[in-house]
Amino acid sequence: MQDLEVKNILQNQLNYSERSISDIKIFINELLKANKKHNFISKSTENVIWHRHVLDSAQLVKFIDFSKGSLSDLGSGAGFPGLILALFNKNKNFHVKLYEKSPVKRAFLKDISKQLSIKVEIYGNVYQDFIDTDYIVSRAFKKLEVIIQVSREIAKKSHRLIVLKGQNAQEDLKKAFIKEKYDYKLENSITNKDSKIIIVDFKK
């Protein structure tokens, strides 16, 4: 998928504004510069960053109601998916929280969010406190069973868990739900026919 095609999908299917797409361009340029030194994303994916990282993250807006509440991204890395979702958010009362244990990555997230005036809160260790949030998203944090454990034990209230997974999603679900069963939905990813988006609504 070409970069222009991705931008069209962002704007026409996912309702990203021209301003948001412009900000994503700046974010990508800064990330690619930083990647020369820090290897935030795999070098092999630099040429397909719009499709592999941006669109993969952005598609989650379909499952989030930005009119109220808050969102926490576990293991934000260089900003996927949390920063891409924050760039979509236009509601000043909807809070986006990024959890990233790496000080280097946190510093990058702080710099770019300040440069683009993105309203986000950035935290270190996800285990340090309770997460008070309506949505928990994760793209490359830990194994699914660990994410579910964090979601169950650390989140204070009812919330929706949204996890991007590869072709082993069904197998990961079986492992994660050995001890306890949860109702979940499995959505197709728009970036890879074999990848899935796992959605679990946890009630407290």
Accessible surface in RSA format (square Angstrom, percent):
REM  Atomic radii and reference values for relative SASA: ProtOr
REM  Chains: A
REM  Algorithm: Lee & Richards
REM  Probe-radius: 1.40
REM  Slices: 20
REM RES _ NUM      All-atoms   Total-Side   Main-Chain    Non-polar    All polar
REM                ABS   REL    ABS   REL    ABS   REL    ABS   REL    ABS   REL
RES MET A   1    93.29  48.3  31.86  21.1  61.44 146.3  39.83  33.9  53.47  70.8
RES GLN A   2   138.22  77.3 135.85  99.3   2.37   5.6  48.43 103.1  89.78  68.1
RES ASP A   3    60.08  42.1  57.34  57.1   2.74   6.5  14.87  35.0  45.21  45.1
RES LEU A   4   125.79  70.1 123.18  88.1   2.61   6.6 123.54  86.8   2.25   6.1
RES GLU A   5    82.90  47.6  79.76  60.3   3.14   7.5  29.75  57.5  53.16  43.4
RES VAL A   6     0.07   0.0   0.07   0.1   0.00   0.0   0.07   0.1   0.00   0.0
RES LYS A   7    46.91  22.9  46.40  28.5   0.51   1.2  14.87  13.4  32.04  34.1
RES ASN A   8    71.61  49.4  70.79  68.4   0.82   2.0  14.30  34.4  57.31  55.4
RES ILE A   9    21.62  12.3  20.82  15.5   0.80   1.9  21.62  15.6   0.00   0.0
RES LEU A  10     0.00   0.0   0.00   0.0   0.00   0.0   0.00   0.0   0.00   0.0
RES GLN A  11    68.46  38.3  60.22  44.0   8.24  19.6  11.90  25.3  56.55  42.9
RES ASN A  12   110.80  76.4  80.40  77.7  30.39  73.2  28.48  68.6  82.31  79.6
RES GLN A  13   124.30  69.5  97.36  71.2  26.94  64.1  34.10  72.6  90.19  68.4
RES LEU A  14     6.49   3.6   2.54   1.8   3.96   9.9   4.75   3.3   1.75   4.7
RES ASN A  15   112.50  77.6  93.33  90.2  19.16  46.1  21.81  52.5  90.69  87.7
RES TYR A  16     3.48   1.6   0.00   0.0   3.48   9.1   0.39   0.3   3.09   3.8
RES SER A  17    43.25  36.5  32.16  42.9  11.08  25.5  41.76  88.9   1.49   2.1
RES GLU A  18   129.38  74.3 119.61  90.5   9.77  23.3  40.56  78.5  88.82  72.5
RES ARG A  19   156.49  65.7 149.01  76.0   7.48  17.8  63.83  87.2  92.66  56.2
RES SER A  20     2.17   1.8   1.30   1.7   0.86   2.0   0.86   1.8   1.30   1.8
RES ILE A  21    12.06   6.9  12.06   9.0   0.00   0.0  12.06   8.7   0.00   0.0
RES SER A  22    51.15  43.2  49.33  65.8   1.82   4.2  19.46  41.4  31.69  44.4
RES ASP A  23    13.54   9.5  13.54  13.5   0.00   0.0   0.00   0.0  13.54  13.5
RES ILE A  24     0.00   0.0   0.00   0.0   0.00   0.0   0.00   0.0   0.00   0.0
RES LYS A  25    93.54  45.6  91.31  56.0   2.23   5.3  39.61  35.7  53.93  57.4
RES ILE A  26    63.88  36.4  63.26  47.1   0.62   1.5  63.85  46.0   0.03   0.1
RES PHE A  27     0.00   0.0   0.00   0.0   0.00   0.0   0.00   0.0   0.00   0.0
RES ILE A  28     8.11   4.6   8.11   6.0   0.00   0.0   8.11   5.8   0.00   0.0
RES ASN A  29    86.56  59.7  82.60  79.8   3.96   9.5  16.64  40.0  69.92  67.6
RES GLU A  30    46.28  26.6  44.39  33.6   1.90   4.5   2.41   4.7  43.87  35.8
RES LEU A  31     0.00   0.0   0.00   0.0   0.00   0.0   0.00   0.0   0.00   0.0
RES LEU A  32    51.47  28.7  50.22  35.9   1.24   3.1  50.33  35.3   1.14   3.1
RES LYS A  33   125.07  61.0 114.48  70.2  10.60  25.2  75.03  67.5  50.04  53.3
RES ALA A  34    21.75  20.0  12.17  18.8   9.58  21.8  21.38  30.1   0.37   1.0
RES ASN A  35     0.05   0.0   0.00   0.0   0.05   0.1   0.00   0.0   0.05   0.0
RES LYS A  36   167.79  81.9 137.29  84.2  30.49  72.6  88.45  79.6  79.34  84.5
RES LYS A  37   171.32  83.6 136.83  84.0  34.49  82.1  89.11  80.2  82.20  87.6
RES HIS A  38    72.61  39.7  50.08  34.8  22.52  57.6  26.87  27.7  45.73  53.2
RES ASN A  39    92.25  63.6  77.08  74.5  15.17  36.5  21.12  50.8  71.13  68.7
RES PHE A  40    22.41  11.2   3.61   2.2  18.80  48.9   3.61   2.2  18.80  53.8
RES ILE A  41    12.52   7.1   5.94   4.4   6.58  15.9  12.52   9.0   0.00   0.0
RES SER A  42    60.82  51.4  45.93  61.3  14.89  34.3  38.12  81.2  22.70  31.8
RES LYS A  43   103.98  50.7  90.13  55.3  13.86  33.0  81.83  73.7  22.15  23.6
RES SER A  44    97.50  82.4  61.36  81.9  36.14  83.3  58.17 123.9  39.33  55.1
RES THR A  45    20.17  14.3  20.17  20.4   0.00   0.0  20.17  27.1   0.00   0.0
RES GLU A  46    44.86  25.8  39.75  30.1   5.11  12.2   6.60  12.8  38.26  31.2
RES ASN A  47   143.74  99.1 117.45 113.5  26.29  63.3  30.51  73.4 113.23 109.4
RES VAL A  48    67.83  44.6  65.86  59.6   1.97   4.7  67.83  58.9   0.00   0.0
RES ILE A  49     6.45   3.7   6.13   4.6   0.32   0.8   6.13   4.4   0.32   0.9
RES TRP A  50    13.98   5.6  13.98   6.8   0.00   0.0   2.64   1.4  11.35  18.4
RES HIS A  51    37.50  20.5  37.36  26.0   0.14   0.4  24.59  25.3  12.91  15.0
RES ARG A  52   109.58  46.0 108.58  55.3   1.00   2.4  28.03  38.3  81.55  49.4
RES HIS A  53    13.93   7.6  13.93   9.7   0.00   0.0  13.64  14.1   0.29   0.3
RES VAL A  54     0.00   0.0   0.00   0.0   0.00   0.0   0.00   0.0   0.00   0.0
RES LEU A  55     0.00   0.0   0.00   0.0   0.00   0.0   0.00   0.0   0.00   0.0
RES ASP A  56    13.68   9.6  13.68  13.6   0.00   0.0   1.47   3.5  12.21  12.2
RES SER A  57     0.00   0.0   0.00   0.0   0.00   0.0   0.00   0.0   0.00   0.0
RES ALA A  58     0.00   0.0   0.00   0.0   0.00   0.0   0.00   0.0   0.00   0.0
RES GLN A  59     0.00   0.0   0.00   0.0   0.00   0.0   0.00   0.0   0.00   0.0
RES LEU A  60     0.00   0.0   0.00   0.0   0.00   0.0   0.00   0.0   0.00   0.0
RES VAL A  61    13.08   8.6   4.54   4.1   8.53  20.6   4.54   3.9   8.53  23.1
RES LYS A  62   106.36  51.9  67.98  41.7  38.37  91.4  53.24  47.9  53.12  56.6
RES PHE A  63    28.65  14.3  22.02  13.6   6.62  17.2  27.29  16.5   1.36   3.9
RES ILE A  64    14.98   8.5   0.00   0.0  14.98  36.1   1.75   1.3  13.24  35.9
RES ASP A  65    66.83  46.8  58.69  58.4   8.14  19.2  31.45  74.0  35.38  35.3
RES PHE A  66    22.35  11.2  17.45  10.8   4.89  12.7  17.84  10.8   4.51  12.9
RES SER A  67    80.17  67.7  52.12  69.6  28.04  64.6  49.97 106.4  30.20  42.3
RES LYS A  68   148.13  72.3 142.89  87.7   5.24  12.5  89.01  80.1  59.12  63.0
RES GLY A  69    26.20  32.3   0.00   N/A  26.20  32.3  18.01  49.4   8.18  18.3
RES SER A  70     9.25   7.8   9.25  12.3   0.00   0.0   6.31  13.4   2.94   4.1
RES LEU A  71     0.00   0.0   0.00   0.0   0.00   0.0   0.00   0.0   0.00   0.0
RES SER A  72     0.00   0.0   0.00   0.0   0.00   0.0   0.00   0.0   0.00   0.0
RES ASP A  73     0.00   0.0   0.00   0.0   0.00   0.0   0.00   0.0   0.00   0.0
RES LEU A  74     0.00   0.0   0.00   0.0   0.00   0.0   0.00   0.0   0.00   0.0
RES GLY A  75    17.63  21.7   0.00   N/A  17.63  21.7  10.47  28.7   7.16  16.0
RES SER A  76     1.49   1.3   0.00   0.0   1.49   3.4   0.00   0.0   1.49   2.1
RES GLY A  77    15.47  19.1   0.00   N/A  15.47  19.1  15.47  42.5   0.00   0.0
RES ALA A  78     4.18   3.8   0.46   0.7   3.73   8.5   0.46   0.6   3.73   9.9
RES GLY A  79     0.00   0.0   0.00   N/A   0.00   0.0   0.00   0.0   0.00   0.0
RES PHE A  80    11.58   5.8   6.93   4.3   4.65  12.1   6.93   4.2   4.65  13.3
RES PRO A  81     0.04   0.0   0.04   0.0   0.00   0.0   0.04   0.0   0.00   0.0
RES GLY A  82     0.00   0.0   0.00   N/A   0.00   0.0   0.00   0.0   0.00   0.0
RES LEU A  83     0.00   0.0   0.00   0.0   0.00   0.0   0.00   0.0   0.00   0.0
RES ILE A  84     0.00   0.0   0.00   0.0   0.00   0.0   0.00   0.0   0.00   0.0
RES LEU A  85     0.00   0.0   0.00   0.0   0.00   0.0   0.00   0.0   0.00   0.0
RES ALA A  86     7.60   7.0   0.53   0.8   7.07  16.1   0.61   0.9   6.99  18.5
RES LEU A  87    10.74   6.0   4.93   3.5   5.81  14.6   7.35   5.2   3.38   9.1
RES PHE A  88    40.15  20.1  36.40  22.5   3.74   9.7  36.56  22.2   3.58  10.3
RES ASN A  89    24.13  16.6  10.14   9.8  13.99  33.7   0.30   0.7  23.83  23.0
RES LYS A  90   137.75  67.2  99.91  61.3  37.84  90.1 102.22  92.0  35.53  37.8
RES ASN A  91    37.41  25.8  29.81  28.8   7.60  18.3  21.35  51.4  16.07  15.5
RES LYS A  92   155.09  75.7 144.84  88.9  10.25  24.4 111.71 100.5  43.38  46.2
RES ASN A  93    99.50  68.6  90.33  87.3   9.18  22.1  21.89  52.7  77.61  75.0
RES PHE A  94     1.50   0.8   0.00   0.0   1.50   3.9   0.00   0.0   1.50   4.3
RES HIS A  95    66.14  36.1  64.52  44.8   1.62   4.1  42.92  44.2  23.22  27.0
RES VAL A  96     1.16   0.8   0.10   0.1   1.06   2.6   0.10   0.1   1.06   2.9
RES LYS A  97    31.50  15.4  31.50  19.3   0.00   0.0   7.64   6.9  23.86  25.4
RES LEU A  98     0.00   0.0   0.00   0.0   0.00   0.0   0.00   0.0   0.00   0.0
RES TYR A  99    22.17  10.3  21.22  12.1   0.94   2.5  10.32   7.8  11.84  14.6
RES GLU A 100    13.30   7.6  11.89   9.0   1.42   3.4   1.41   2.7  11.90   9.7
RES LYS A 101   161.90  79.0 145.74  89.4  16.16  38.5  99.48  89.5  62.41  66.5
RES SER A 102    28.54  24.1  24.35  32.5   4.20   9.7  20.00  42.6   8.54  12.0
RES PRO A 103    92.18  67.2  86.12  78.5   6.05  22.0  87.14  71.9   5.04  31.3
RES VAL A 104    70.96  46.7  65.66  59.4   5.30  12.8  69.41  60.3   1.55   4.2
RES LYS A 105    58.72  28.6  58.72  36.0   0.00   0.0  13.06  11.8  45.65  48.6
RES ARG A 106    53.06  22.3  53.06  27.0   0.00   0.0   3.53   4.8  49.53  30.0
RES ALA A 107    49.69  45.7  45.30  69.9   4.39  10.0  48.60  68.4   1.09   2.9
RES PHE A 108    21.85  10.9  17.48  10.8   4.37  11.4  21.03  12.8   0.82   2.3
RES LEU A 109     0.00   0.0   0.00   0.0   0.00   0.0   0.00   0.0   0.00   0.0
RES LYS A 110   108.29  52.8 103.62  63.6   4.67  11.1  57.75  52.0  50.55  53.8
RES ASP A 111    97.31  68.2  91.27  90.8   6.05  14.3  26.33  62.0  70.98  70.8
RES ILE A 112     2.63   1.5   1.64   1.2   0.99   2.4   2.49   1.8   0.14   0.4
RES SER A 113     9.51   8.0   8.28  11.0   1.23   2.8   1.18   2.5   8.33  11.7
RES LYS A 114   175.75  85.7 155.66  95.5  20.09  47.8 106.81  96.1  68.94  73.4
RES GLN A 115   101.97  57.0  67.80  49.6  34.17  81.4  39.86  84.8  62.11  47.1
RES LEU A 116    13.30   7.4   5.42   3.9   7.88  19.8   9.19   6.5   4.12  11.1
RES SER A 117    98.48  83.2  64.79  86.5  33.69  77.6  41.04  87.4  57.44  80.5
RES ILE A 118    20.57  11.7   5.06   3.8  15.51  37.4   9.68   7.0  10.89  29.6
RES LYS A 119   118.54  57.8 103.34  63.4  15.20  36.2  91.95  82.8  26.59  28.3
RES VAL A 120    26.16  17.2   1.19   1.1  24.97  60.2   2.36   2.1  23.79  64.5
RES GLU A 121    65.82  37.8  61.20  46.3   4.62  11.0  39.12  75.7  26.71  21.8
RES ILE A 122    33.68  19.2   7.06   5.3  26.61  64.1   7.06   5.1  26.61  72.2
RES TYR A 123    88.35  41.2  83.84  47.7   4.51  11.7  66.55  50.0  21.80  26.9
RES GLY A 124    18.49  22.8   0.00   N/A  18.49  22.8   7.91  21.7  10.59  23.7
RES ASN A 125    66.29  45.7  59.26  57.3   7.04  16.9  12.01  28.9  54.29  52.5
RES VAL A 126     8.14   5.4   5.06   4.6   3.08   7.4   5.06   4.4   3.08   8.3
RES TYR A 127   111.13  51.9  85.69  48.8  25.44  66.2  77.83  58.5  33.30  41.1
RES GLN A 128   141.00  78.8 103.80  75.9  37.20  88.6  38.35  81.6 102.65  77.9
RES ASP A 129   107.70  75.4  95.05  94.6  12.65  29.9  35.14  82.7  72.56  72.4
RES PHE A 130   122.31  61.2 110.08  68.2  12.23  31.8 110.12  66.8  12.19  34.9
RES ILE A 131     0.86   0.5   0.52   0.4   0.33   0.8   0.86   0.6   0.00   0.0
RES ASP A 132    64.38  45.1  58.75  58.5   5.62  13.3  14.09  33.2  50.29  50.2
RES THR A 133     0.25   0.2   0.00   0.0   0.25   0.6   0.00   0.0   0.25   0.4
RES ASP A 134    41.60  29.1  37.87  37.7   3.72   8.8  10.45  24.6  31.15  31.1
RES TYR A 135    28.91  13.5  28.91  16.4   0.00   0.0   8.91   6.7  20.00  24.7
RES ILE A 136     0.00   0.0   0.00   0.0   0.00   0.0   0.00   0.0   0.00   0.0
RES VAL A 137     0.00   0.0   0.00   0.0   0.00   0.0   0.00   0.0   0.00   0.0
RES SER A 138     0.29   0.2   0.29   0.4   0.00   0.0   0.00   0.0   0.29   0.4
RES ARG A 139    39.95  16.8  22.91  11.7  17.05  40.6   8.56  11.7  31.40  19.0
RES ALA A 140    87.66  80.6  53.46  82.5  34.20  77.8  65.80  92.7  21.86  57.9
RES PHE A 141    44.52  22.3  20.33  12.6  24.19  62.9  21.80  13.2  22.71  65.0
RES LYS A 142    87.08  42.5  66.50  40.8  20.58  49.0  36.66  33.0  50.42  53.7
RES LYS A 143   146.62  71.5 139.81  85.8   6.81  16.2  86.56  77.9  60.06  64.0
RES LEU A 144     1.35   0.8   0.03   0.0   1.32   3.3   0.03   0.0   1.32   3.5
RES GLU A 145    64.27  36.9  57.72  43.7   6.54  15.6  32.50  62.9  31.77  25.9
RES VAL A 146    42.63  28.1  42.37  38.4   0.26   0.6  42.63  37.0   0.00   0.0
RES ILE A 147     2.48   1.4   2.48   1.8   0.00   0.0   2.48   1.8   0.00   0.0
RES ILE A 148     8.22   4.7   8.22   6.1   0.00   0.0   8.22   5.9   0.00   0.0
RES GLN A 149    93.27  52.2  88.00  64.3   5.27  12.6  25.23  53.7  68.05  51.6
RES VAL A 150     3.60   2.4   2.26   2.0   1.34   3.2   3.57   3.1   0.03   0.1
RES SER A 151     0.00   0.0   0.00   0.0   0.00   0.0   0.00   0.0   0.00   0.0
RES ARG A 152    76.47  32.1  68.90  35.1   7.57  18.0  13.43  18.3  63.04  38.2
RES GLU A 153   108.71  62.4  87.15  65.9  21.56  51.3  37.79  73.1  70.93  57.9
RES ILE A 154    21.49  12.2  21.49  16.0   0.00   0.0  21.49  15.5   0.00   0.0
RES ALA A 155     3.61   3.3   0.15   0.2   3.46   7.9   0.15   0.2   3.46   9.2
RES LYS A 156   124.40  60.7  96.17  59.0  28.23  67.2  51.84  46.7  72.56  77.3
RES LYS A 157    80.76  39.4  79.72  48.9   1.04   2.5  46.62  42.0  34.14  36.4
RES SER A 158    46.83  39.6  38.16  50.9   8.67  20.0  26.74  56.9  20.09  28.1
RES HIS A 159     9.61   5.3   0.02   0.0   9.59  24.5   7.41   7.6   2.20   2.6
RES ARG A 160    55.55  23.3  54.34  27.7   1.21   2.9   7.89  10.8  47.67  28.9
RES LEU A 161     0.00   0.0   0.00   0.0   0.00   0.0   0.00   0.0   0.00   0.0
RES ILE A 162     0.00   0.0   0.00   0.0   0.00   0.0   0.00   0.0   0.00   0.0
RES VAL A 163     1.38   0.9   1.38   1.2   0.00   0.0   1.38   1.2   0.00   0.0
RES LEU A 164    11.56   6.4   7.54   5.4   4.02  10.1   7.83   5.5   3.73  10.0
RES LYS A 165    43.40  21.2  34.86  21.4   8.54  20.3  13.89  12.5  29.51  31.4
RES GLY A 166    38.23  47.1   0.00   N/A  38.23  47.1  26.68  73.2  11.55  25.9
RES GLN A 167   134.69  75.3 105.05  76.8  29.64  70.6  25.39  54.1 109.30  82.9
RES ASN A 168    83.63  57.7  80.59  77.9   3.04   7.3  10.73  25.8  72.90  70.5
RES ALA A 169     0.95   0.9   0.87   1.3   0.09   0.2   0.87   1.2   0.09   0.2
RES GLN A 170    86.01  48.1  85.07  62.2   0.94   2.2  46.73  99.5  39.28  29.8
RES GLU A 171    94.73  54.4  90.69  68.6   4.04   9.6  30.26  58.5  64.47  52.6
RES ASP A 172    27.12  19.0  26.91  26.8   0.21   0.5   2.87   6.8  24.24  24.2
RES LEU A 173     2.74   1.5   2.43   1.7   0.32   0.8   2.69   1.9   0.05   0.1
RES LYS A 174   147.02  71.7 135.54  83.2  11.48  27.3  86.96  78.3  60.06  64.0
RES LYS A 175   107.86  52.6  97.52  59.8  10.34  24.6  56.14  50.5  51.72  55.1
RES ALA A 176    14.73  13.5   0.00   0.0  14.73  33.5   0.00   0.0  14.73  39.0
RES PHE A 177     9.51   4.8   9.23   5.7   0.28   0.7   9.29   5.6   0.23   0.6
RES ILE A 178   128.71  73.2 107.22  79.9  21.49  51.8 111.22  80.1  17.49  47.5
RES LYS A 179   203.95  99.5 165.51 101.6  38.44  91.5 114.87 103.4  89.08  94.9
RES GLU A 180    96.61  55.5  92.39  69.9   4.23  10.1  32.66  63.2  63.95  52.2
RES LYS A 181   157.41  76.8 135.02  82.8  22.39  53.3 108.50  97.7  48.91  52.1
RES TYR A 182    43.18  20.2  30.01  17.1  13.17  34.3  27.60  20.7  15.58  19.2
RES ASP A 183   136.87  95.9 123.43 122.9  13.43  31.8  41.96  98.7  94.91  94.7
RES TYR A 184    82.86  38.7  54.92  31.2  27.95  72.7  34.52  25.9  48.35  59.6
RES LYS A 185   101.27  49.4  97.27  59.7   4.00   9.5  65.74  59.2  35.53  37.8
RES LEU A 186    57.39  32.0  25.62  18.3  31.77  79.9  25.62  18.0  31.77  85.5
RES GLU A 187    58.15  33.4  56.86  43.0   1.29   3.1   2.90   5.6  55.25  45.1
RES ASN A 188    96.49  66.5  86.91  84.0   9.58  23.1  22.98  55.3  73.51  71.1
RES SER A 189     8.91   7.5   0.24   0.3   8.67  20.0   0.26   0.6   8.65  12.1
RES ILE A 190    62.49  35.6  39.18  29.2  23.31  56.2  47.09  33.9  15.40  41.8
RES THR A 191    20.28  14.4   6.82   6.9  13.46  32.1   4.42   5.9  15.86  24.0
RES ASN A 192    72.63  50.1  65.21  63.0   7.42  17.9  14.31  34.4  58.33  56.4
RES LYS A 193   178.19  86.9 149.04  91.4  29.15  69.4 121.70 109.5  56.49  60.2
RES ASP A 194    63.30  44.3  55.45  55.2   7.85  18.6  11.05  26.0  52.25  52.1
RES SER A 195    19.50  16.5  19.50  26.0   0.00   0.0   6.92  14.7  12.59  17.6
RES LYS A 196    56.00  27.3  55.75  34.2   0.25   0.6  26.98  24.3  29.02  30.9
RES ILE A 197     0.00   0.0   0.00   0.0   0.00   0.0   0.00   0.0   0.00   0.0
RES ILE A 198     0.07   0.0   0.00   0.0   0.07   0.2   0.00   0.0   0.07   0.2
RES ILE A 199     1.96   1.1   0.37   0.3   1.59   3.8   0.37   0.3   1.59   4.3
RES VAL A 200     0.65   0.4   0.55   0.5   0.10   0.2   0.65   0.6   0.00   0.0
RES ASP A 201    62.76  44.0  43.95  43.7  18.81  44.5  17.52  41.2  45.24  45.1
RES PHE A 202     4.70   2.4   2.48   1.5   2.22   5.8   3.73   2.3   0.97   2.8
RES LYS A 203   159.37  77.8 140.64  86.3  18.73  44.6  92.32  83.1  67.05  71.4
RES LYS A 204   117.74  57.4  48.68  29.9  69.06 164.4  65.80  59.2  51.94  55.3
END  Absolute sums over single chains surface
CHAIN  1 A    10611.4       8789.9       1821.5       5238.3       5373.2
END  Absolute sums over all chains
TOTAL         10611.4       8789.9       1821.5       5238.3       5373.2
